[in-house]
Amino acid sequence: MPKMKTDSGAKKRIKVTGSGKLRRRKAFRGHLMEGKTSVRARRLGREADVAPGQAKNVKKLMGL
């Protein structure tokens, strides 16, 4: 059976921490930032954990 390939879109967007957790960027930070408050902009700038319900599917995409 051939090797599983890592999904290249997931590879670019998701980072695996040393303990094996998955980290992702938050949405709504790309453009139209003038209309968002500075508090909201800072919050969106932080990385977030992948939700537990999605982690299983994301790990499969990442080849983990």
mmCIF file as Biopython writes it, N, C-alpha, C and O atoms, coordinates in Angstrom:
data_model
#
loop_
_atom_site.group_PDB
_atom_site.id
_atom_site.type_symbol
_atom_site.label_atom_id
_atom_site.label_alt_id
_atom_site.label_comp_id
_atom_site.label_asym_id
_atom_site.label_entity_id
_atom_site.label_seq_id
_atom_site.pdbx_PDB_ins_code
_atom_site.Cartn_x
_atom_site.Cartn_y
_atom_site.Cartn_z
_atom_site.occupancy
_atom_site.B_iso_or_equiv
_atom_site.auth_seq_id
_atom_site.auth_asym_id
_atom_site.pdbx_PDB_model_num
ATOM 1   N N  . MET A ? 1  ? 0.839   -1.185 0.000  1.0 0.0 1  A 1 
ATOM 2   C CA . MET A ? 1  ? 0.000   0.000  0.000  1.0 0.0 1  A 1 
ATOM 3   C C  . MET A ? 1  ? 0.885   1.249  0.000  1.0 0.0 1  A 1 
ATOM 4   O O  . MET A ? 1  ? 1.885   1.287  0.717  1.0 0.0 1  A 1 
ATOM 5   N N  . PRO A ? 2  ? 0.539   2.271  -0.789 1.0 0.0 2  A 1 
ATOM 6   C CA . PRO A ? 2  ? 1.392   3.465  -0.846 1.0 0.0 2  A 1 
ATOM 7   C C  . PRO A ? 2  ? 1.318   4.278  0.440  1.0 0.0 2  A 1 
ATOM 8   O O  . PRO A ? 2  ? 0.404   4.130  1.252  1.0 0.0 2  A 1 
ATOM 9   N N  . LYS A ? 3  ? 2.313   5.137  0.591  1.0 0.0 3  A 1 
ATOM 10  C CA . LYS A ? 3  ? 2.346   6.008  1.764  1.0 0.0 3  A 1 
ATOM 11  C C  . LYS A ? 3  ? 1.218   7.034  1.686  1.0 0.0 3  A 1 
ATOM 12  O O  . LYS A ? 3  ? 0.793   7.429  0.601  1.0 0.0 3  A 1 
ATOM 13  N N  . MET A ? 4  ? 0.735   7.461  2.869  1.0 0.0 4  A 1 
ATOM 14  C CA . MET A ? 4  ? -0.255  8.539  2.930  1.0 0.0 4  A 1 
ATOM 15  C C  . MET A ? 4  ? 0.463   9.860  2.689  1.0 0.0 4  A 1 
ATOM 16  O O  . MET A ? 4  ? 1.535   10.102 3.244  1.0 0.0 4  A 1 
ATOM 17  N N  . LYS A ? 5  ? -0.125  10.703 1.867  1.0 0.0 5  A 1 
ATOM 18  C CA . LYS A ? 5  ? 0.455   12.024 1.659  1.0 0.0 5  A 1 
ATOM 19  C C  . LYS A ? 5  ? -0.184  13.026 2.607  1.0 0.0 5  A 1 
ATOM 20  O O  . LYS A ? 5  ? -1.390  12.989 2.849  1.0 0.0 5  A 1 
ATOM 21  N N  . THR A ? 6  ? 0.644   13.925 3.142  1.0 0.0 6  A 1 
ATOM 22  C CA . THR A ? 6  ? 0.143   15.010 3.970  1.0 0.0 6  A 1 
ATOM 23  C C  . THR A ? 6  ? -0.633  15.961 3.084  1.0 0.0 6  A 1 
ATOM 24  O O  . THR A ? 6  ? -0.183  16.290 1.986  1.0 0.0 6  A 1 
ATOM 25  N N  . ASP A ? 7  ? -1.798  16.410 3.542  1.0 0.0 7  A 1 
ATOM 26  C CA . ASP A ? 7  ? -2.588  17.395 2.805  1.0 0.0 7  A 1 
ATOM 27  C C  . ASP A ? 7  ? -1.829  18.713 2.802  1.0 0.0 7  A 1 
ATOM 28  O O  . ASP A ? 7  ? -1.556  19.268 3.866  1.0 0.0 7  A 1 
ATOM 29  N N  . SER A ? 8  ? -1.481  19.225 1.617  1.0 0.0 8  A 1 
ATOM 30  C CA . SER A ? 8  ? -0.610  20.395 1.557  1.0 0.0 8  A 1 
ATOM 31  C C  . SER A ? 8  ? -1.294  21.649 2.075  1.0 0.0 8  A 1 
ATOM 32  O O  . SER A ? 8  ? -0.621  22.546 2.582  1.0 0.0 8  A 1 
ATOM 33  N N  . GLY A ? 9  ? -2.621  21.734 1.959  1.0 0.0 9  A 1 
ATOM 34  C CA . GLY A ? 9  ? -3.324  22.891 2.512  1.0 0.0 9  A 1 
ATOM 35  C C  . GLY A ? 9  ? -3.279  22.900 4.022  1.0 0.0 9  A 1 
ATOM 36  O O  . GLY A ? 9  ? -3.073  23.949 4.632  1.0 0.0 9  A 1 
ATOM 37  N N  . ALA A ? 10 ? -3.472  21.731 4.640  1.0 0.0 10 A 1 
ATOM 38  C CA . ALA A ? 10 ? -3.413  21.627 6.096  1.0 0.0 10 A 1 
ATOM 39  C C  . ALA A ? 10 ? -1.990  21.868 6.588  1.0 0.0 10 A 1 
ATOM 40  O O  . ALA A ? 10 ? -1.783  22.498 7.626  1.0 0.0 10 A 1 
ATOM 41  N N  . LYS A ? 11 ? -1.021  21.370 5.845  1.0 0.0 11 A 1 
ATOM 42  C CA . LYS A ? 11 ? 0.383   21.518 6.225  1.0 0.0 11 A 1 
ATOM 43  C C  . LYS A ? 11 ? 0.763   22.995 6.341  1.0 0.0 11 A 1 
ATOM 44  O O  . LYS A ? 11 ? 1.534   23.376 7.221  1.0 0.0 11 A 1 
ATOM 45  N N  . LYS A ? 12 ? 0.213   23.827 5.441  1.0 0.0 12 A 1 
ATOM 46  C CA . LYS A ? 12 ? 0.541   25.247 5.445  1.0 0.0 12 A 1 
ATOM 47  C C  . LYS A ? 12 ? -0.182  26.013 6.543  1.0 0.0 12 A 1 
ATOM 48  O O  . LYS A ? 12 ? 0.284   27.070 6.966  1.0 0.0 12 A 1 
ATOM 49  N N  . ARG A ? 13 ? -1.307  25.498 7.009  1.0 0.0 13 A 1 
ATOM 50  C CA . ARG A ? 13 ? -2.154  26.261 7.918  1.0 0.0 13 A 1 
ATOM 51  C C  . ARG A ? 13 ? -2.089  25.812 9.372  1.0 0.0 13 A 1 
ATOM 52  O O  . ARG A ? 13 ? -2.456  26.580 10.262 1.0 0.0 13 A 1 
ATOM 53  N N  . ILE A ? 14 ? -1.637  24.603 9.636  1.0 0.0 14 A 1 
ATOM 54  C CA . ILE A ? 14 ? -1.700  24.048 10.986 1.0 0.0 14 A 1 
ATOM 55  C C  . ILE A ? 14 ? -0.311  23.666 11.457 1.0 0.0 14 A 1 
ATOM 56  O O  . ILE A ? 14 ? 0.480   23.086 10.714 1.0 0.0 14 A 1 
ATOM 57  N N  . LYS A ? 15 ? -0.029  24.007 12.719 1.0 0.0 15 A 1 
ATOM 58  C CA . LYS A ? 15 ? 1.268   23.730 13.314 1.0 0.0 15 A 1 
ATOM 59  C C  . LYS A ? 15 ? 1.069   22.712 14.426 1.0 0.0 15 A 1 
ATOM 60  O O  . LYS A ? 15 ? 0.094   22.781 15.175 1.0 0.0 15 A 1 
ATOM 61  N N  . VAL A ? 16 ? 1.994   21.771 14.531 1.0 0.0 16 A 1 
ATOM 62  C CA . VAL A ? 16 ? 1.934   20.771 15.603 1.0 0.0 16 A 1 
ATOM 63  C C  . VAL A ? 16 ? 2.922   21.191 16.681 1.0 0.0 16 A 1 
ATOM 64  O O  . VAL A ? 16 ? 4.091   21.445 16.390 1.0 0.0 16 A 1 
ATOM 65  N N  . THR A ? 17 ? 2.455   21.266 17.932 1.0 0.0 17 A 1 
ATOM 66  C CA . THR A ? 17 ? 3.326   21.658 19.034 1.0 0.0 17 A 1 
ATOM 67  C C  . THR A ? 17 ? 4.174   20.463 19.466 1.0 0.0 17 A 1 
ATOM 68  O O  . THR A ? 17 ? 3.985   19.345 18.988 1.0 0.0 17 A 1 
ATOM 69  N N  . GLY A ? 18 ? 5.093   20.716 20.364 1.0 0.0 18 A 1 
ATOM 70  C CA . GLY A ? 18 ? 5.952   19.658 20.854 1.0 0.0 18 A 1 
ATOM 71  C C  . GLY A ? 18 ? 5.199   18.556 21.574 1.0 0.0 18 A 1 
ATOM 72  O O  . GLY A ? 18 ? 5.601   17.393 21.550 1.0 0.0 18 A 1 
ATOM 73  N N  . SER A ? 19 ? 4.094   18.937 22.218 1.0 0.0 19 A 1 
ATOM 74  C CA . SER A ? 19 ? 3.302   17.935 22.939 1.0 0.0 19 A 1 
ATOM 75  C C  . SER A ? 19 ? 2.272   17.262 22.040 1.0 0.0 19 A 1 
ATOM 76  O O  . SER A ? 19 ? 1.522   16.397 22.493 1.0 0.0 19 A 1 
ATOM 77  N N  . GLY A ? 20 ? 2.231   17.655 20.763 1.0 0.0 20 A 1 
ATOM 78  C CA . GLY A ? 20 ? 1.323   17.010 19.825 1.0 0.0 20 A 1 
ATOM 79  C C  . GLY A ? 20 ? -0.002  17.725 19.614 1.0 0.0 20 A 1 
ATOM 80  O O  . GLY A ? 20 ? -0.855  17.237 18.873 1.0 0.0 20 A 1 
ATOM 81  N N  . LYS A ? 21 ? -0.190  18.892 20.265 1.0 0.0 21 A 1 
ATOM 82  C CA . LYS A ? 21 ? -1.417  19.653 20.048 1.0 0.0 21 A 1 
ATOM 83  C C  . LYS A ? 21 ? -1.356  20.343 18.682 1.0 0.0 21 A 1 
ATOM 84  O O  . LYS A ? 21 ? -0.282  20.578 18.129 1.0 0.0 21 A 1 
ATOM 85  N N  . LEU A ? 22 ? -2.534  20.658 18.165 1.0 0.0 22 A 1 
ATOM 86  C CA . LEU A ? 22 ? -2.629  21.322 16.868 1.0 0.0 22 A 1 
ATOM 87  C C  . LEU A ? 22 ? -3.000  22.781 17.074 1.0 0.0 22 A 1 
ATOM 88  O O  . LEU A ? 22 ? -3.935  23.091 17.813 1.0 0.0 22 A 1 
ATOM 89  N N  . ARG A ? 23 ? -2.271  23.677 16.423 1.0 0.0 23 A 1 
ATOM 90  C CA . ARG A ? 23 ? -2.530  25.112 16.531 1.0 0.0 23 A 1 
ATOM 91  C C  . ARG A ? 23 ? -2.899  25.646 15.155 1.0 0.0 23 A 1 
ATOM 92  O O  . ARG A ? 23 ? -2.390  25.176 14.137 1.0 0.0 23 A 1 
ATOM 93  N N  . ARG A ? 24 ? -3.802  26.648 15.134 1.0 0.0 24 A 1 
ATOM 94  C CA . ARG A ? 24 ? -4.248  27.228 13.880 1.0 0.0 24 A 1 
ATOM 95  C C  . ARG A ? 24 ? -4.375  28.737 14.031 1.0 0.0 24 A 1 
ATOM 96  O O  . ARG A ? 24 ? -4.424  29.264 15.142 1.0 0.0 24 A 1 
ATOM 97  N N  . ARG A ? 25 ? -4.428  29.418 12.899 1.0 0.0 25 A 1 
ATOM 98  C CA . ARG A ? 25 ? -4.697  30.856 12.887 1.0 0.0 25 A 1 
ATOM 99  C C  . ARG A ? 25 ? -6.193  31.079 12.974 1.0 0.0 25 A 1 
ATOM 100 O O  . ARG A ? 25 ? -6.978  30.214 12.586 1.0 0.0 25 A 1 
ATOM 101 N N  . LYS A ? 26 ? -6.593  32.243 13.485 1.0 0.0 26 A 1 
ATOM 102 C CA . LYS A ? 26 ? -8.014  32.571 13.536 1.0 0.0 26 A 1 
ATOM 103 C C  . LYS A ? 26 ? -8.434  33.254 12.240 1.0 0.0 26 A 1 
ATOM 104 O O  . LYS A ? 26 ? -7.628  33.888 11.560 1.0 0.0 26 A 1 
ATOM 105 N N  . ALA A ? 27 ? -9.709  33.107 11.919 1.0 0.0 27 A 1 
ATOM 106 C CA . ALA A ? 27 ? -10.271 33.700 10.709 1.0 0.0 27 A 1 
ATOM 107 C C  . ALA A ? 27 ? -10.576 35.182 10.937 1.0 0.0 27 A 1 
ATOM 108 O O  . ALA A ? 27 ? -10.489 35.670 12.064 1.0 0.0 27 A 1 
ATOM 109 N N  . PHE A ? 28 ? -10.928 35.885 9.877  1.0 0.0 28 A 1 
ATOM 110 C CA . PHE A ? 28 ? -11.383 37.288 9.889  1.0 0.0 28 A 1 
ATOM 111 C C  . PHE A ? 28 ? -10.281 38.282 10.218 1.0 0.0 28 A 1 
ATOM 112 O O  . PHE A ? 28 ? -10.561 39.350 10.764 1.0 0.0 28 A 1 
ATOM 113 N N  . ARG A ? 29 ? -9.053  37.958 9.902  1.0 0.0 29 A 1 
ATOM 114 C CA . ARG A ? 29 ? -7.953  38.894 10.143 1.0 0.0 29 A 1 
ATOM 115 C C  . ARG A ? 29 ? -7.337  39.360 8.832  1.0 0.0 29 A 1 
ATOM 116 O O  . ARG A ? 29 ? -6.446  40.209 8.838  1.0 0.0 29 A 1 
ATOM 117 N N  . GLY A ? 30 ? -7.794  38.823 7.720  1.0 0.0 30 A 1 
ATOM 118 C CA . GLY A ? 30 ? -7.135  39.073 6.447  1.0 0.0 30 A 1 
ATOM 119 C C  . GLY A ? 30 ? -7.275  40.476 5.911  1.0 0.0 30 A 1 
ATOM 120 O O  . GLY A ? 30 ? -6.299  41.042 5.419  1.0 0.0 30 A 1 
ATOM 121 N N  . HIS A ? 31 ? -8.466  41.059 5.991  1.0 0.0 31 A 1 
ATOM 122 C CA . HIS A ? 31 ? -8.678  42.401 5.437  1.0 0.0 31 A 1 
ATOM 123 C C  . HIS A ? 31 ? -9.872  43.031 6.147  1.0 0.0 31 A 1 
ATOM 124 O O  . HIS A ? 31 ? -10.460 42.428 7.045  1.0 0.0 31 A 1 
ATOM 125 N N  . LEU A ? 32 ? -10.226 44.258 5.735  1.0 0.0 32 A 1 
ATOM 126 C CA . LEU A ? 32 ? -11.304 45.038 6.367  1.0 0.0 32 A 1 
ATOM 127 C C  . LEU A ? 32 ? -11.037 45.235 7.861  1.0 0.0 32 A 1 
ATOM 128 O O  . LEU A ? 32 ? -11.950 45.126 8.680  1.0 0.0 32 A 1 
ATOM 129 N N  . MET A ? 33 ? -9.803  45.520 8.204  1.0 0.0 33 A 1 
ATOM 130 C CA . MET A ? 33 ? -9.438  45.638 9.606  1.0 0.0 33 A 1 
ATOM 131 C C  . MET A ? 33 ? -9.851  46.972 10.220 1.0 0.0 33 A 1 
ATOM 132 O O  . MET A ? 33 ? -9.911  47.094 11.443 1.0 0.0 33 A 1 
ATOM 133 N N  . GLU A ? 34 ? -10.139 47.980 9.384  1.0 0.0 34 A 1 
ATOM 134 C CA . GLU A ? 34 ? -10.504 49.288 9.932  1.0 0.0 34 A 1 
ATOM 135 C C  . GLU A ? 34 ? -11.804 49.225 10.724 1.0 0.0 34 A 1 
ATOM 136 O O  . GLU A ? 34 ? -11.979 49.963 11.693 1.0 0.0 34 A 1 
ATOM 137 N N  . GLY A ? 35 ? -12.703 48.357 10.320 1.0 0.0 35 A 1 
ATOM 138 C CA . GLY A ? 35 ? -13.992 48.260 10.984 1.0 0.0 35 A 1 
ATOM 139 C C  . GLY A ? 35 ? -13.977 47.450 12.261 1.0 0.0 35 A 1 
ATOM 140 O O  . GLY A ? 35 ? -14.979 47.401 12.974 1.0 0.0 35 A 1 
ATOM 141 N N  . LYS A ? 36 ? -12.860 46.814 12.562 1.0 0.0 36 A 1 
ATOM 142 C CA . LYS A ? 36 ? -12.771 45.971 13.752 1.0 0.0 36 A 1 
ATOM 143 C C  . LYS A ? 36 ? -12.044 46.734 14.854 1.0 0.0 36 A 1 
ATOM 144 O O  . LYS A ? 36 ? -11.115 47.496 14.585 1.0 0.0 36 A 1 
ATOM 145 N N  . THR A ? 37 ? -12.470 46.525 16.080 1.0 0.0 37 A 1 
ATOM 146 C CA . THR A ? 37 ? -11.824 47.214 17.194 1.0 0.0 37 A 1 
ATOM 147 C C  . THR A ? 37 ? -10.424 46.650 17.408 1.0 0.0 37 A 1 
ATOM 148 O O  . THR A ? 37 ? -10.120 45.528 17.003 1.0 0.0 37 A 1 
ATOM 149 N N  . SER A ? 38 ? -9.584  47.448 18.051 1.0 0.0 38 A 1 
ATOM 150 C CA . SER A ? 38 ? -8.213  47.005 18.291 1.0 0.0 38 A 1 
ATOM 151 C C  . SER A ? 38 ? -8.176  45.792 19.206 1.0 0.0 38 A 1 
ATOM 152 O O  . SER A ? 38 ? -7.308  44.931 19.061 1.0 0.0 38 A 1 
ATOM 153 N N  . VAL A ? 39 ? -9.113  45.716 20.151 1.0 0.0 39 A 1 
ATOM 154 C CA . VAL A ? 39 ? -9.185  44.560 21.052 1.0 0.0 39 A 1 
ATOM 155 C C  . VAL A ? 39 ? -9.483  43.298 20.240 1.0 0.0 39 A 1 
ATOM 156 O O  . VAL A ? 39 ? -8.857  42.256 20.432 1.0 0.0 39 A 1 
ATOM 157 N N  . ARG A ? 40 ? -10.452 43.415 19.329 1.0 0.0 40 A 1 
ATOM 158 C CA . ARG A ? 40 ? -10.823 42.272 18.491 1.0 0.0 40 A 1 
ATOM 159 C C  . ARG A ? 40 ? -9.666  41.877 17.578 1.0 0.0 40 A 1 
ATOM 160 O O  . ARG A ? 40 ? -9.408  40.690 17.378 1.0 0.0 40 A 1 
ATOM 161 N N  . ALA A ? 41 ? -8.965  42.873 17.020 1.0 0.0 41 A 1 
ATOM 162 C CA . ALA A ? 41 ? -7.848  42.595 16.123 1.0 0.0 41 A 1 
ATOM 163 C C  . ALA A ? 41 ? -6.740  41.836 16.847 1.0 0.0 41 A 1 
ATOM 164 O O  . ALA A ? 41 ? -6.167  40.892 16.303 1.0 0.0 41 A 1 
ATOM 165 N N  . ARG A ? 42 ? -6.438  42.256 18.087 1.0 0.0 42 A 1 
ATOM 166 C CA . ARG A ? 42 ? -5.402  41.559 18.853 1.0 0.0 42 A 1 
ATOM 167 C C  . ARG A ? 42 ? -5.827  40.137 19.169 1.0 0.0 42 A 1 
ATOM 168 O O  . ARG A ? 42 ? -5.019  39.211 19.100 1.0 0.0 42 A 1 
ATOM 169 N N  . ARG A ? 43 ? -7.097  39.963 19.515 1.0 0.0 43 A 1 
ATOM 170 C CA . ARG A ? 43 ? -7.596  38.623 19.834 1.0 0.0 43 A 1 
ATOM 171 C C  . ARG A ? 43 ? -7.505  37.706 18.613 1.0 0.0 43 A 1 
ATOM 172 O O  . ARG A ? 43 ? -7.155  36.532 18.732 1.0 0.0 43 A 1 
ATOM 173 N N  . LEU A ? 44 ? -7.822  38.254 17.442 1.0 0.0 44 A 1 
ATOM 174 C CA . LEU A ? 44 ? -7.769  37.455 16.224 1.0 0.0 44 A 1 
ATOM 175 C C  . LEU A ? 44 ? -6.333  37.143 15.807 1.0 0.0 44 A 1 
ATOM 176 O O  . LEU A ? 44 ? -6.096  36.206 15.045 1.0 0.0 44 A 1 
ATOM 177 N N  . GLY A ? 45 ? -5.375  37.929 16.304 1.0 0.0 45 A 1 
ATOM 178 C CA . GLY A ? 45 ? -3.984  37.703 15.947 1.0 0.0 45 A 1 
ATOM 179 C C  . GLY A ? 45 ? -3.365  36.509 16.644 1.0 0.0 45 A 1 
ATOM 180 O O  . GLY A ? 45 ? -2.368  35.959 16.178 1.0 0.0 45 A 1 
ATOM 181 N N  . ARG A ? 46 ? -3.955  36.106 17.765 1.0 0.0 46 A 1 
ATOM 182 C CA . ARG A ? 46 ? -3.393  34.979 18.511 1.0 0.0 46 A 1 
ATOM 183 C C  . ARG A ? 46 ? -3.745  33.657 17.845 1.0 0.0 46 A 1 
ATOM 184 O O  . ARG A ? 46 ? -4.764  33.543 17.165 1.0 0.0 46 A 1 
ATOM 185 N N  . GLU A ? 47 ? -2.911  32.685 18.043 1.0 0.0 47 A 1 
ATOM 186 C CA . GLU A ? 47 ? -3.210  31.349 17.533 1.0 0.0 47 A 1 
ATOM 187 C C  . GLU A ? 47 ? -4.189  30.660 18.475 1.0 0.0 47 A 1 
ATOM 188 O O  . GLU A ? 47 ? -4.266  30.980 19.662 1.0 0.0 47 A 1 
ATOM 189 N N  . ALA A ? 48 ? -4.939  29.704 17.921 1.0 0.0 48 A 1 
ATOM 190 C CA . ALA A ? 48 ? -5.926  28.976 18.709 1.0 0.0 48 A 1 
ATOM 191 C C  . ALA A ? 48 ? -5.690  27.484 18.542 1.0 0.0 48 A 1 
ATOM 192 O O  . ALA A ? 48 ? -5.071  27.044 17.573 1.0 0.0 48 A 1 
ATOM 193 N N  . ASP A ? 49 ? -6.192  26.711 19.498 1.0 0.0 49 A 1 
ATOM 194 C CA . ASP A ? 49 ? -6.125  25.261 19.375 1.0 0.0 49 A 1 
ATOM 195 C C  . ASP A ? 49 ? -7.209  24.795 18.414 1.0 0.0 49 A 1 
ATOM 196 O O  . ASP A ? 49 ? -8.278  25.401 18.330 1.0 0.0 49 A 1 
ATOM 197 N N  . VAL A ? 50 ? -6.929  23.721 17.694 1.0 0.0 50 A 1 
ATOM 198 C CA . VAL A ? 50 ? -7.952  23.106 16.861 1.0 0.0 50 A 1 
ATOM 199 C C  . VAL A ? 50 ? -8.964  22.452 17.802 1.0 0.0 50 A 1 
ATOM 200 O O  . VAL A ? 50 ? -8.585  21.806 18.779 1.0 0.0 50 A 1 
ATOM 201 N N  . ALA A ? 51 ? -10.252 22.622 17.503 1.0 0.0 51 A 1 
ATOM 202 C CA . ALA A ? 51 ? -11.311 22.095 18.357 1.0 0.0 51 A 1 
ATOM 203 C C  . ALA A ? 51 ? -11.216 20.575 18.449 1.0 0.0 51 A 1 
ATOM 204 O O  . ALA A ? 51 ? -10.857 19.918 17.472 1.0 0.0 51 A 1 
ATOM 205 N N  . PRO A ? 52 ? -11.534 20.010 19.612 1.0 0.0 52 A 1 
ATOM 206 C CA . PRO A ? 52 ? -11.428 18.553 19.787 1.0 0.0 52 A 1 
ATOM 207 C C  . PRO A ? 52 ? -12.232 17.756 18.760 1.0 0.0 52 A 1 
ATOM 208 O O  . PRO A ? 52 ? -11.812 16.681 18.332 1.0 0.0 52 A 1 
ATOM 209 N N  . GLY A ? 53 ? -13.387 18.291 18.372 1.0 0.0 53 A 1 
ATOM 210 C CA . GLY A ? 53 ? -14.206 17.585 17.387 1.0 0.0 53 A 1 
ATOM 211 C C  . GLY A ? 53 ? -13.582 17.535 16.012 1.0 0.0 53 A 1 
ATOM 212 O O  . GLY A ? 53 ? -13.875 16.631 15.231 1.0 0.0 53 A 1 
ATOM 213 N N  . GLN A ? 54 ? -12.719 18.499 15.701 1.0 0.0 54 A 1 
ATOM 214 C CA . GLN A ? 54 ? -12.063 18.538 14.395 1.0 0.0 54 A 1 
ATOM 215 C C  . GLN A ? 54 ? -10.665 17.935 14.425 1.0 0.0 54 A 1 
ATOM 216 O O  . GLN A ? 54 ? -10.097 17.628 13.377 1.0 0.0 54 A 1 
ATOM 217 N N  . ALA A ? 55 ? -10.115 17.765 15.612 1.0 0.0 55 A 1 
ATOM 218 C CA . ALA A ? 55 ? -8.713  17.343 15.741 1.0 0.0 55 A 1 
ATOM 219 C C  . ALA A ? 55 ? -8.466  15.994 15.082 1.0 0.0 55 A 1 
ATOM 220 O O  . ALA A ? 55 ? -7.419  15.788 14.469 1.0 0.0 55 A 1 
ATOM 221 N N  . LYS A ? 56 ? -9.415  15.078 15.199 1.0 0.0 56 A 1 
ATOM 222 C CA . LYS A ? 56 ? -9.233  13.743 14.626 1.0 0.0 56 A 1 
ATOM 223 C C  . LYS A ? 56 ? -9.078  13.821 13.106 1.0 0.0 56 A 1 
ATOM 224 O O  . LYS A ? 56 ? -8.180  13.206 12.531 1.0 0.0 56 A 1 
ATOM 225 N N  . ASN A ? 57 ? -9.969  14.588 12.462 1.0 0.0 57 A 1 
ATOM 226 C CA . ASN A ? 57 ? -9.887  14.729 11.009 1.0 0.0 57 A 1 
ATOM 227 C C  . ASN A ? 57 ? -8.637  15.474 10.583 1.0 0.0 57 A 1 
ATOM 228 O O  . ASN A ? 57 ? -8.027  15.127 9.572  1.0 0.0 57 A 1 
ATOM 229 N N  . VAL A ? 58 ? -8.245  16.497 11.342 1.0 0.0 58 A 1 
ATOM 230 C CA . VAL A ? 58 ? -7.067  17.290 10.997 1.0 0.0 58 A 1 
ATOM 231 C C  . VAL A ? 58 ? -5.809  16.444 11.132 1.0 0.0 58 A 1 
ATOM 232 O O  . VAL A ? 58 ? -4.903  16.545 10.306 1.0 0.0 58 A 1 
ATOM 233 N N  . LYS A ? 59 ? -5.746  15.605 12.173 1.0 0.0 59 A 1 
ATOM 234 C CA . LYS A ? 59 ? -4.582  14.731 12.331 1.0 0.0 59 A 1 
ATOM 235 C C  . LYS A ? 59 ? -4.442  13.789 11.147 1.0 0.0 59 A 1 
ATOM 236 O O  . LYS A ? 59 ? -3.333  13.500 10.697 1.0 0.0 59 A 1 
ATOM 237 N N  . LYS A ? 60 ? -5.566  13.318 10.652 1.0 0.0 60 A 1 
ATOM 238 C CA . LYS A ? 60 ? -5.541  12.426 9.483  1.0 0.0 60 A 1 
ATOM 239 C C  . LYS A ? 60 ? -4.976  13.179 8.271  1.0 0.0 60 A 1 
ATOM 240 O O  . LYS A ? 60 ? -4.188  12.624 7.505  1.0 0.0 60 A 1 
ATOM 241 N N  . LEU A ? 61 ? -5.381  14.443 8.101  1.0 0.0 61 A 1 
ATOM 242 C CA . LEU A ? 61 ? -4.865  15.245 6.994  1.0 0.0 61 A 1 
ATOM 243 C C  . LEU A ? 61 ? -3.377  15.496 7.139  1.0 0.0 61 A 1 
ATOM 244 O O  . LEU A ? 61 ? -2.649  15.550 6.147  1.0 0.0 61 A 1 
ATOM 245 N N  . MET A ? 62 ? -2.922  15.651 8.382  1.0 0.0 62 A 1 
ATOM 246 C CA . MET A ? 62 ? -1.516  15.938 8.626  1.0 0.0 62 A 1 
ATOM 247 C C  . MET A ? 62 ? -0.646  14.693 8.605  1.0 0.0 62 A 1 
ATOM 248 O O  . MET A ? 62 ? 0.580   14.786 8.660  1.0 0.0 62 A 1 
ATOM 249 N N  . GLY A ? 63 ? -1.271  13.538 8.525  1.0 0.0 63 A 1 
ATOM 250 C CA . GLY A ? 63 ? -0.517  12.291 8.508  1.0 0.0 63 A 1 
ATOM 251 C C  . GLY A ? 63 ? 0.004   11.893 9.880  1.0 0.0 63 A 1 
ATOM 252 O O  . GLY A ? 63 ? 1.055   11.262 9.993  1.0 0.0 63 A 1 
ATOM 253 N N  . LEU A ? 64 ? -0.724  12.257 10.910 1.0 0.0 64 A 1 
ATOM 254 C CA . LEU A ? 64 ? -0.300  11.937 12.288 1.0 0.0 64 A 1 
ATOM 255 C C  . LEU A ? 64 ? -1.051  10.738 12.827 1.0 0.0 64 A 1 
ATOM 256 O O  . LEU A ? 64 ? -0.824  10.329 13.966 1.0 0.0 64 A 1 
#
